[in-house]
């Protein structure tokens, strides 16, 4: 499945994961979270990638209010944050 809201570009050992939903100020949703998790998983498996930079297209990095409206989703945000840190520091 092609990503709708996340792009990934690789240049040697560096990968750039970009949230690409500028019309919504990169607001998160279940779909965005799923795409980020999928991409981070793929990057974690890539032996060549040592650094993952996460950025947002447009004027906002990541607006997560759509996820934080539910207590049940707070755990998902913490889990995703752990994956982001894990993928970001892979190889160090």
Gaussian input, Z-matrix of N, CA and C with variables (Angstrom, degrees):
# hf/3-21g

backbone

0 1
 N
 C     1     B1
 C     2     B2     1     A1
 N     3     B3     2     A2     1     D1
 C     4     B4     3     A3     2     D2
 C     5     B5     4     A4     3     D3
 N     6     B6     5     A5     4     D4
 C     7     B7     6     A6     5     D5
 C     8     B8     7     A7     6     D6
 N     9     B9     8     A8     7     D7
 C    10    B10     9     A9     8     D8
 C    11    B11    10    A10     9     D9
 N    12    B12    11    A11    10    D10
 C    13    B13    12    A12    11    D11
 C    14    B14    13    A13    12    D12
 N    15    B15    14    A14    13    D13
 C    16    B16    15    A15    14    D14
 C    17    B17    16    A16    15    D15
 N    18    B18    17    A17    16    D16
 C    19    B19    18    A18    17    D17
 C    20    B20    19    A19    18    D18
 N    21    B21    20    A20    19    D19
 C    22    B22    21    A21    20    D20
 C    23    B23    22    A22    21    D21
 N    24    B24    23    A23    22    D22
 C    25    B25    24    A24    23    D23
 C    26    B26    25    A25    24    D24
 N    27    B27    26    A26    25    D25
 C    28    B28    27    A27    26    D26
 C    29    B29    28    A28    27    D27
 N    30    B30    29    A29    28    D28
 C    31    B31    30    A30    29    D29
 C    32    B32    31    A31    30    D30
 N    33    B33    32    A32    31    D31
 C    34    B34    33    A33    32    D32
 C    35    B35    34    A34    33    D33
 N    36    B36    35    A35    34    D34
 C    37    B37    36    A36    35    D35
 C    38    B38    37    A37    36    D36
 N    39    B39    38    A38    37    D37
 C    40    B40    39    A39    38    D38
 C    41    B41    40    A40    39    D39
 N    42    B42    41    A41    40    D40
 C    43    B43    42    A42    41    D41
 C    44    B44    43    A43    42    D42
 N    45    B45    44    A44    43    D43
 C    46    B46    45    A45    44    D44
 C    47    B47    46    A46    45    D45
 N    48    B48    47    A47    46    D46
 C    49    B49    48    A48    47    D47
 C    50    B50    49    A49    48    D48
 N    51    B51    50    A50    49    D49
 C    52    B52    51    A51    50    D50
 C    53    B53    52    A52    51    D51
 N    54    B54    53    A53    52    D52
 C    55    B55    54    A54    53    D53
 C    56    B56    55    A55    54    D54
 N    57    B57    56    A56    55    D55
 C    58    B58    57    A57    56    D56
 C    59    B59    58    A58    57    D57
 N    60    B60    59    A59    58    D58
 C    61    B61    60    A60    59    D59
 C    62    B62    61    A61    60    D60
 N    63    B63    62    A62    61    D61
 C    64    B64    63    A63    62    D62
 C    65    B65    64    A64    63    D63
 N    66    B66    65    A65    64    D64
 C    67    B67    66    A66    65    D65
 C    68    B68    67    A67    66    D66
 N    69    B69    68    A68    67    D67
 C    70    B70    69    A69    68    D68
 C    71    B71    70    A70    69    D69
 N    72    B72    71    A71    70    D70
 C    73    B73    72    A72    71    D71
 C    74    B74    73    A73    72    D72
 N    75    B75    74    A74    73    D73
 C    76    B76    75    A75    74    D74
 C    77    B77    76    A76    75    D75
 N    78    B78    77    A77    76    D76
 C    79    B79    78    A78    77    D77
 C    80    B80    79    A79    78    D78
 N    81    B81    80    A80    79    D79
 C    82    B82    81    A81    80    D80
 C    83    B83    82    A82    81    D81
 N    84    B84    83    A83    82    D82
 C    85    B85    84    A84    83    D83
 C    86    B86    85    A85    84    D84
 N    87    B87    86    A86    85    D85
 C    88    B88    87    A87    86    D86
 C    89    B89    88    A88    87    D87
 N    90    B90    89    A89    88    D88
 C    91    B91    90    A90    89    D89
 C    92    B92    91    A91    90    D90
 N    93    B93    92    A92    91    D91
 C    94    B94    93    A93    92    D92
 C    95    B95    94    A94    93    D93
 N    96    B96    95    A95    94    D94
 C    97    B97    96    A96    95    D95
 C    98    B98    97    A97    96    D96
 N    99    B99    98    A98    97    D97
 C   100   B100    99    A99    98    D98
 C   101   B101   100   A100    99    D99
 N   102   B102   101   A101   100   D100
 C   103   B103   102   A102   101   D101
 C   104   B104   103   A103   102   D102
 N   105   B105   104   A104   103   D103
 C   106   B106   105   A105   104   D104
 C   107   B107   106   A106   105   D105
 N   108   B108   107   A107   106   D106
 C   109   B109   108   A108   107   D107
 C   110   B110   109   A109   108   D108
 N   111   B111   110   A110   109   D109
 C   112   B112   111   A111   110   D110
 C   113   B113   112   A112   111   D111
 N   114   B114   113   A113   112   D112
 C   115   B115   114   A114   113   D113
 C   116   B116   115   A115   114   D114
 N   117   B117   116   A116   115   D115
 C   118   B118   117   A117   116   D116
 C   119   B119   118   A118   117   D117
 N   120   B120   119   A119   118   D118
 C   121   B121   120   A120   119   D119
 C   122   B122   121   A121   120   D120
 N   123   B123   122   A122   121   D121
 C   124   B124   123   A123   122   D122
 C   125   B125   124   A124   123   D123
 N   126   B126   125   A125   124   D124
 C   127   B127   126   A126   125   D125
 C   128   B128   127   A127   126   D126
 N   129   B129   128   A128   127   D127
 C   130   B130   129   A129   128   D128
 C   131   B131   130   A130   129   D129
 N   132   B132   131   A131   130   D130
 C   133   B133   132   A132   131   D131
 C   134   B134   133   A133   132   D132
 N   135   B135   134   A134   133   D133
 C   136   B136   135   A135   134   D134
 C   137   B137   136   A136   135   D135
 N   138   B138   137   A137   136   D136
 C   139   B139   138   A138   137   D137
 C   140   B140   139   A139   138   D138
 N   141   B141   140   A140   139   D139
 C   142   B142   141   A141   140   D140
 C   143   B143   142   A142   141   D141
 N   144   B144   143   A143   142   D142
 C   145   B145   144   A144   143   D143
 C   146   B146   145   A145   144   D144
 N   147   B147   146   A146   145   D145
 C   148   B148   147   A147   146   D146
 C   149   B149   148   A148   147   D147
 N   150   B150   149   A149   148   D148
 C   151   B151   150   A150   149   D149
 C   152   B152   151   A151   150   D150
 N   153   B153   152   A152   151   D151
 C   154   B154   153   A153   152   D152
 C   155   B155   154   A154   153   D153
 N   156   B156   155   A155   154   D154
 C   157   B157   156   A156   155   D155
 C   158   B158   157   A157   156   D156
 N   159   B159   158   A158   157   D157
 C   160   B160   159   A159   158   D158
 C   161   B161   160   A160   159   D159
 N   162   B162   161   A161   160   D160
 C   163   B163   162   A162   161   D161
 C   164   B164   163   A163   162   D162
 N   165   B165   164   A164   163   D163
 C   166   B166   165   A165   164   D164
 C   167   B167   166   A166   165   D165
 N   168   B168   167   A167   166   D166
 C   169   B169   168   A168   167   D167
 C   170   B170   169   A169   168   D168
 N   171   B171   170   A170   169   D169
 C   172   B172   171   A171   170   D170
 C   173   B173   172   A172   171   D171
 N   174   B174   173   A173   172   D172
 C   175   B175   174   A174   173   D173
 C   176   B176   175   A175   174   D174
 N   177   B177   176   A176   175   D175
 C   178   B178   177   A177   176   D176
 C   179   B179   178   A178   177   D177
 N   180   B180   179   A179   178   D178
 C   181   B181   180   A180   179   D179
 C   182   B182   181   A181   180   D180
 N   183   B183   182   A182   181   D181
 C   184   B184   183   A183   182   D182
 C   185   B185   184   A184   183   D183
 N   186   B186   185   A185   184   D184
 C   187   B187   186   A186   185   D185
 C   188   B188   187   A187   186   D186
 N   189   B189   188   A188   187   D187
 C   190   B190   189   A189   188   D188
 C   191   B191   190   A190   189   D189
 N   192   B192   191   A191   190   D190
 C   193   B193   192   A192   191   D191
 C   194   B194   193   A193   192   D192
 N   195   B195   194   A194   193   D193
 C   196   B196   195   A195   194   D194
 C   197   B197   196   A196   195   D195
 N   198   B198   197   A197   196   D196
 C   199   B199   198   A198   197   D197
 C   200   B200   199   A199   198   D198
 N   201   B201   200   A200   199   D199
 C   202   B202   201   A201   200   D200
 C   203   B203   202   A202   201   D201
 N   204   B204   203   A203   202   D202
 C   205   B205   204   A204   203   D203
 C   206   B206   205   A205   204   D204
 N   207   B207   206   A206   205   D205
 C   208   B208   207   A207   206   D206
 C   209   B209   208   A208   207   D207
 N   210   B210   209   A209   208   D208
 C   211   B211   210   A210   209   D209
 C   212   B212   211   A211   210   D210
 N   213   B213   212   A212   211   D211
 C   214   B214   213   A213   212   D212
 C   215   B215   214   A214   213   D213
 N   216   B216   215   A215   214   D214
 C   217   B217   216   A216   215   D215
 C   218   B218   217   A217   216   D216
 N   219   B219   218   A218   217   D217
 C   220   B220   219   A219   218   D218
 C   221   B221   220   A220   219   D219
 N   222   B222   221   A221   220   D220
 C   223   B223   222   A222   221   D221
 C   224   B224   223   A223   222   D222
 N   225   B225   224   A224   223   D223
 C   226   B226   225   A225   224   D224
 C   227   B227   226   A226   225   D225
 N   228   B228   227   A227   226   D226
 C   229   B229   228   A228   227   D227
 C   230   B230   229   A229   228   D228
 N   231   B231   230   A230   229   D229
 C   232   B232   231   A231   230   D230
 C   233   B233   232   A232   231   D231
 N   234   B234   233   A233   232   D232
 C   235   B235   234   A234   233   D233
 C   236   B236   235   A235   234   D234
 N   237   B237   236   A236   235   D235
 C   238   B238   237   A237   236   D236
 C   239   B239   238   A238   237   D237
 N   240   B240   239   A239   238   D238
 C   241   B241   240   A240   239   D239
 C   242   B242   241   A241   240   D240
 N   243   B243   242   A242   241   D241
 C   244   B244   243   A243   242   D242
 C   245   B245   244   A244   243   D243
 N   246   B246   245   A245   244   D244
 C   247   B247   246   A246   245   D245
 C   248   B248   247   A247   246   D246
 N   249   B249   248   A248   247   D247
 C   250   B250   249   A249   248   D248
 C   251   B251   250   A250   249   D249
 N   252   B252   251   A251   250   D250
 C   253   B253   252   A252   251   D251
 C   254   B254   253   A253   252   D252
 N   255   B255   254   A254   253   D253
 C   256   B256   255   A255   254   D254
 C   257   B257   256   A256   255   D255
 N   258   B258   257   A257   256   D256
 C   259   B259   258   A258   257   D257
 C   260   B260   259   A259   258   D258
 N   261   B261   260   A260   259   D259
 C   262   B262   261   A261   260   D260
 C   263   B263   262   A262   261   D261
 N   264   B264   263   A263   262   D262
 C   265   B265   264   A264   263   D263
 C   266   B266   265   A265   264   D264
 N   267   B267   266   A266   265   D265
 C   268   B268   267   A267   266   D266
 C   269   B269   268   A268   267   D267
 N   270   B270   269   A269   268   D268
 C   271   B271   270   A270   269   D269
 C   272   B272   271   A271   270   D270
 N   273   B273   272   A272   271   D271
 C   274   B274   273   A273   272   D272
 C   275   B275   274   A274   273   D273

   B1=1.4466
   B2=1.5283
   B3=1.3138
   B4=1.4607
   B5=1.5276
   B6=1.3220
   B7=1.4658
   B8=1.5166
   B9=1.3122
   B10=1.4541
   B11=1.5217
   B12=1.3520
   B13=1.4600
   B14=1.5229
   B15=1.3188
   B16=1.4584
   B17=1.5267
   B18=1.3336
   B19=1.4640
   B20=1.5215
   B21=1.3151
   B22=1.4550
   B23=1.5249
   B24=1.3176
   B25=1.4629
   B26=1.5177
   B27=1.3283
   B28=1.4637
   B29=1.5142
   B30=1.3261
   B31=1.4561
   B32=1.5243
   B33=1.3157
   B34=1.4591
   B35=1.5079
   B36=1.3344
   B37=1.4654
   B38=1.5240
   B39=1.3239
   B40=1.4641
   B41=1.5248
   B42=1.3395
   B43=1.4638
   B44=1.5187
   B45=1.3192
   B46=1.4627
   B47=1.5244
   B48=1.3206
   B49=1.4561
   B50=1.5253
   B51=1.3296
   B52=1.4691
   B53=1.5219
   B54=1.3160
   B55=1.4590
   B56=1.5174
   B57=1.3322
   B58=1.4516
   B59=1.5282
   B60=1.3142
   B61=1.4631
   B62=1.5339
   B63=1.3444
   B64=1.4661
   B65=1.5249
   B66=1.3302
   B67=1.4622
   B68=1.5284
   B69=1.3420
   B70=1.4653
   B71=1.5257
   B72=1.3462
   B73=1.4709
   B74=1.5265
   B75=1.3332
   B76=1.4712
   B77=1.5239
   B78=1.3301
   B79=1.4634
   B80=1.5147
   B81=1.3047
   B82=1.4489
   B83=1.5177
   B84=1.3012
   B85=1.4583
   B86=1.5222
   B87=1.2905
   B88=1.4642
   B89=1.5259
   B90=1.3161
   B91=1.4807
   B92=1.5279
   B93=1.3318
   B94=1.4666
   B95=1.5255
   B96=1.3299
   B97=1.4633
   B98=1.5221
   B99=1.3265
   B100=1.4632
   B101=1.5274
   B102=1.3236
   B103=1.4618
   B104=1.5311
   B105=1.3367
   B106=1.4693
   B107=1.5267
   B108=1.3239
   B109=1.4666
   B110=1.5214
   B111=1.3205
   B112=1.4641
   B113=1.5297
   B114=1.3194
   B115=1.4655
   B116=1.5283
   B117=1.3316
   B118=1.4592
   B119=1.5260
   B120=1.3123
   B121=1.4601
   B122=1.5143
   B123=1.3301
   B124=1.4648
   B125=1.5296
   B126=1.3248
   B127=1.4599
   B128=1.5222
   B129=1.3169
   B130=1.4593
   B131=1.5317
   B132=1.3051
   B133=1.4660
   B134=1.5323
   B135=1.3170
   B136=1.4694
   B137=1.5243
   B138=1.3209
   B139=1.4725
   B140=1.5315
   B141=1.3236
   B142=1.4692
   B143=1.5289
   B144=1.3182
   B145=1.4661
   B146=1.5255
   B147=1.3349
   B148=1.4662
   B149=1.5234
   B150=1.3403
   B151=1.4620
   B152=1.5228
   B153=1.3377
   B154=1.4582
   B155=1.5251
   B156=1.3173
   B157=1.4607
   B158=1.5220
   B159=1.3202
   B160=1.4629
   B161=1.5180
   B162=1.3208
   B163=1.4589
   B164=1.5259
   B165=1.3033
   B166=1.4561
   B167=1.5108
   B168=1.3243
   B169=1.4571
   B170=1.5184
   B171=1.3196
   B172=1.4612
   B173=1.5135
   B174=1.3312
   B175=1.4631
   B176=1.5319
   B177=1.3162
   B178=1.4655
   B179=1.5212
   B180=1.3424
   B181=1.4642
   B182=1.5121
   B183=1.3400
   B184=1.4648
   B185=1.5097
   B186=1.2946
   B187=1.4574
   B188=1.5197
   B189=1.3416
   B190=1.4610
   B191=1.5250
   B192=1.3020
   B193=1.4589
   B194=1.5215
   B195=1.3169
   B196=1.4604
   B197=1.5189
   B198=1.3258
   B199=1.4591
   B200=1.5153
   B201=1.3135
   B202=1.4641
   B203=1.5250
   B204=1.3159
   B205=1.4607
   B206=1.5226
   B207=1.3013
   B208=1.4551
   B209=1.5217
   B210=1.3342
   B211=1.4604
   B212=1.5204
   B213=1.3270
   B214=1.4593
   B215=1.5295
   B216=1.3143
   B217=1.4593
   B218=1.5183
   B219=1.3275
   B220=1.4631
   B221=1.5159
   B222=1.3253
   B223=1.4569
   B224=1.5249
   B225=1.3277
   B226=1.4589
   B227=1.5259
   B228=1.3340
   B229=1.4626
   B230=1.5198
   B231=1.3339
   B232=1.4697
   B233=1.5205
   B234=1.3245
   B235=1.4606
   B236=1.5231
   B237=1.3259
   B238=1.4502
   B239=1.5169
   B240=1.3397
   B241=1.4621
   B242=1.5220
   B243=1.3301
   B244=1.4625
   B245=1.5138
   B246=1.3374
   B247=1.4614
   B248=1.5264
   B249=1.3368
   B250=1.4612
   B251=1.5362
   B252=1.3206
   B253=1.4603
   B254=1.5275
   B255=1.3103
   B256=1.4600
   B257=1.5139
   B258=1.3276
   B259=1.4606
   B260=1.5227
   B261=1.3345
   B262=1.4583
   B263=1.5152
   B264=1.3300
   B265=1.4625
   B266=1.5159
   B267=1.3085
   B268=1.4554
   B269=1.5299
   B270=1.2793
   B271=1.4547
   B272=1.5167
   B273=1.3200
   B274=1.4688
   B275=1.5015
   A1=109.28
   A2=116.47
   A3=122.21
   A4=109.48
   A5=114.63
   A6=119.54
   A7=110.40
   A8=115.61
   A9=121.56
   A10=112.23
   A11=116.75
   A12=120.79
   A13=114.77
   A14=118.31
   A15=121.92
   A16=109.11
   A17=115.58
   A18=119.84
   A19=109.01
   A20=116.06
   A21=121.73
   A22=108.38
   A23=114.84
   A24=121.30
   A25=107.94
   A26=116.04
   A27=120.66
   A28=109.52
   A29=114.48
   A30=121.89
   A31=106.75
   A32=115.93
   A33=120.15
   A34=110.97
   A35=116.96
   A36=122.70
   A37=113.42
   A38=117.11
   A39=121.58
   A40=110.03
   A41=115.28
   A42=121.42
   A43=108.14
   A44=115.96
   A45=121.41
   A46=107.61
   A47=114.84
   A48=121.76
   A49=106.34
   A50=116.54
   A51=120.33
   A52=110.74
   A53=115.22
   A54=120.81
   A55=106.35
   A56=116.89
   A57=120.66
   A58=110.64
   A59=113.65
   A60=121.51
   A61=108.43
   A62=116.46
   A63=120.12
   A64=114.19
   A65=117.59
   A66=119.39
   A67=111.88
   A68=116.66
   A69=122.57
   A70=110.91
   A71=116.40
   A72=123.06
   A73=111.04
   A74=114.84
   A75=123.15
   A76=112.43
   A77=115.47
   A78=120.07
   A79=109.61
   A80=114.49
   A81=119.66
   A82=110.87
   A83=114.09
   A84=122.63
   A85=105.75
   A86=116.34
   A87=119.01
   A88=109.08
   A89=118.00
   A90=122.36
   A91=110.47
   A92=117.45
   A93=120.95
   A94=109.59
   A95=116.92
   A96=120.67
   A97=111.05
   A98=116.44
   A99=120.30
   A100=111.23
   A101=116.79
   A102=120.37
   A103=111.18
   A104=116.69
   A105=120.56
   A106=109.62
   A107=117.02
   A108=120.45
   A109=111.24
   A110=117.29
   A111=121.55
   A112=110.37
   A113=116.25
   A114=120.43
   A115=111.33
   A116=117.22
   A117=119.80
   A118=111.02
   A119=116.81
   A120=120.60
   A121=111.47
   A122=116.43
   A123=121.20
   A124=110.69
   A125=117.48
   A126=120.83
   A127=111.19
   A128=116.23
   A129=120.24
   A130=111.12
   A131=116.56
   A132=121.66
   A133=112.75
   A134=116.90
   A135=121.53
   A136=109.67
   A137=116.47
   A138=122.41
   A139=112.80
   A140=117.21
   A141=121.02
   A142=112.85
   A143=117.69
   A144=121.33
   A145=109.73
   A146=115.53
   A147=121.99
   A148=112.13
   A149=117.27
   A150=122.40
   A151=109.00
   A152=115.47
   A153=120.79
   A154=107.86
   A155=115.48
   A156=121.70
   A157=106.56
   A158=115.79
   A159=120.38
   A160=108.12
   A161=115.26
   A162=121.01
   A163=109.04
   A164=115.72
   A165=121.25
   A166=110.46
   A167=116.56
   A168=122.15
   A169=107.98
   A170=117.44
   A171=120.99
   A172=112.16
   A173=115.97
   A174=121.17
   A175=114.35
   A176=117.98
   A177=120.01
   A178=110.02
   A179=114.58
   A180=119.13
   A181=109.96
   A182=117.59
   A183=120.77
   A184=108.36
   A185=116.45
   A186=122.55
   A187=107.16
   A188=117.11
   A189=119.16
   A190=114.10
   A191=118.87
   A192=119.96
   A193=112.45
   A194=118.38
   A195=119.62
   A196=111.19
   A197=117.86
   A198=120.58
   A199=112.11
   A200=117.44
   A201=119.55
   A202=112.84
   A203=118.43
   A204=120.59
   A205=112.41
   A206=118.52
   A207=121.61
   A208=110.22
   A209=116.67
   A210=120.22
   A211=111.00
   A212=117.11
   A213=120.16
   A214=111.48
   A215=117.02
   A216=119.72
   A217=112.29
   A218=117.98
   A219=120.90
   A220=110.67
   A221=117.20
   A222=121.43
   A223=110.39
   A224=117.61
   A225=121.69
   A226=111.36
   A227=116.02
   A228=119.86
   A229=109.82
   A230=117.61
   A231=120.67
   A232=110.85
   A233=117.05
   A234=121.52
   A235=110.37
   A236=116.39
   A237=120.46
   A238=111.16
   A239=117.70
   A240=121.08
   A241=111.05
   A242=116.45
   A243=120.58
   A244=110.58
   A245=117.07
   A246=120.61
   A247=111.02
   A248=116.14
   A249=119.95
   A250=109.50
   A251=117.13
   A252=120.15
   A253=111.12
   A254=116.71
   A255=120.91
   A256=110.85
   A257=116.47
   A258=120.22
   A259=111.08
   A260=117.13
   A261=120.94
   A262=112.77
   A263=117.13
   A264=120.48
   A265=112.76
   A266=117.72
   A267=122.03
   A268=108.94
   A269=115.39
   A270=119.34
   A271=114.33
   A272=118.12
   A273=120.64
   A274=110.02
   D1=130.65
   D2=178.50
   D3=-75.87
   D4=140.07
   D5=177.78
   D6=-72.04
   D7=138.64
   D8=177.98
   D9=-96.27
   D10=-32.97
   D11=-172.28
   D12=-120.04
   D13=0.11
   D14=-177.10
   D15=-133.21
   D16=134.27
   D17=173.77
   D18=-119.42
   D19=151.20
   D20=177.42
   D21=-131.95
   D22=129.31
   D23=174.60
   D24=-125.36
   D25=138.47
   D26=-179.97
   D27=-118.55
   D28=141.37
   D29=174.67
   D30=-140.05
   D31=96.33
   D32=-176.86
   D33=65.29
   D34=-123.30
   D35=-177.90
   D36=-86.18
   D37=-0.42
   D38=-175.68
   D39=-111.20
   D40=132.25
   D41=174.53
   D42=-119.28
   D43=140.75
   D44=176.44
   D45=-116.43
   D46=116.98
   D47=176.85
   D48=-101.77
   D49=120.30
   D50=-176.80
   D51=-117.29
   D52=129.12
   D53=171.99
   D54=-77.07
   D55=124.02
   D56=-171.51
   D57=-121.24
   D58=70.28
   D59=178.12
   D60=-141.06
   D61=54.20
   D62=-172.32
   D63=-63.55
   D64=-27.91
   D65=179.81
   D66=-66.01
   D67=-20.56
   D68=177.59
   D69=-112.24
   D70=19.26
   D71=-177.61
   D72=53.97
   D73=37.24
   D74=179.57
   D75=57.34
   D76=34.81
   D77=177.84
   D78=-60.23
   D79=137.41
   D80=-179.36
   D81=-80.17
   D82=159.81
   D83=175.71
   D84=-155.28
   D85=174.93
   D86=177.61
   D87=-60.00
   D88=-41.69
   D89=-179.50
   D90=-62.61
   D91=-45.55
   D92=179.14
   D93=-61.81
   D94=-47.03
   D95=179.50
   D96=-58.76
   D97=-43.73
   D98=179.87
   D99=-62.69
   D100=-41.29
   D101=178.89
   D102=-65.54
   D103=-41.82
   D104=178.69
   D105=-62.91
   D106=-46.32
   D107=179.84
   D108=-61.17
   D109=-42.49
   D110=179.35
   D111=-61.93
   D112=-47.13
   D113=-178.66
   D114=-65.62
   D115=-42.29
   D116=178.17
   D117=-62.85
   D118=-38.45
   D119=177.17
   D120=-61.72
   D121=-43.97
   D122=178.39
   D123=-64.71
   D124=-40.74
   D125=179.76
   D126=-67.87
   D127=-36.16
   D128=178.75
   D129=-64.17
   D130=-33.10
   D131=179.33
   D132=-78.09
   D133=-18.22
   D134=-177.91
   D135=-78.99
   D136=109.21
   D137=-177.78
   D138=-60.77
   D139=-24.56
   D140=-176.66
   D141=-80.74
   D142=-24.29
   D143=-176.27
   D144=-84.77
   D145=123.39
   D146=179.60
   D147=-110.15
   D148=-25.02
   D149=-176.60
   D150=-134.56
   D151=135.78
   D152=174.49
   D153=-119.33
   D154=122.60
   D155=175.95
   D156=-103.06
   D157=128.24
   D158=179.14
   D159=-110.16
   D160=127.99
   D161=-176.72
   D162=-140.56
   D163=175.16
   D164=176.96
   D165=-127.48
   D166=142.77
   D167=176.28
   D168=-80.02
   D169=137.56
   D170=179.19
   D171=93.50
   D172=-153.89
   D173=-171.33
   D174=-90.11
   D175=-3.91
   D176=-177.96
   D177=-127.74
   D178=145.85
   D179=177.62
   D180=-77.58
   D181=-63.30
   D182=-177.83
   D183=-162.17
   D184=117.18
   D185=177.37
   D186=-100.71
   D187=114.73
   D188=-173.09
   D189=-107.95
   D190=19.11
   D191=-176.79
   D192=-61.73
   D193=-27.78
   D194=-179.89
   D195=-69.09
   D196=-23.40
   D197=177.70
   D198=-89.60
   D199=-32.15
   D200=-173.95
   D201=-82.96
   D202=-0.89
   D203=178.47
   D204=-71.30
   D205=-13.30
   D206=-177.17
   D207=-124.00
   D208=132.60
   D209=178.04
   D210=-61.16
   D211=-35.03
   D212=-178.53
   D213=-66.93
   D214=-21.62
   D215=-179.50
   D216=-88.84
   D217=-14.41
   D218=179.57
   D219=-59.09
   D220=-39.62
   D221=178.47
   D222=-61.69
   D223=-39.10
   D224=178.69
   D225=-63.29
   D226=-38.99
   D227=179.20
   D228=-65.39
   D229=-44.60
   D230=178.41
   D231=-62.00
   D232=-41.93
   D233=179.19
   D234=-62.70
   D235=-43.98
   D236=178.93
   D237=-64.16
   D238=-40.78
   D239=177.96
   D240=-59.74
   D241=-40.71
   D242=177.95
   D243=-63.49
   D244=-41.69
   D245=178.52
   D246=-64.51
   D247=-39.55
   D248=179.06
   D249=-61.58
   D250=-48.81
   D251=179.72
   D252=-62.78
   D253=-42.00
   D254=179.83
   D255=-61.30
   D256=-47.19
   D257=-179.44
   D258=-68.57
   D259=-35.57
   D260=-177.90
   D261=-67.50
   D262=-34.36
   D263=-176.49
   D264=-103.06
   D265=13.63
   D266=178.85
   D267=-58.48
   D268=132.58
   D269=176.42
   D270=92.55
   D271=-4.63
   D272=-179.77
   D273=-103.10

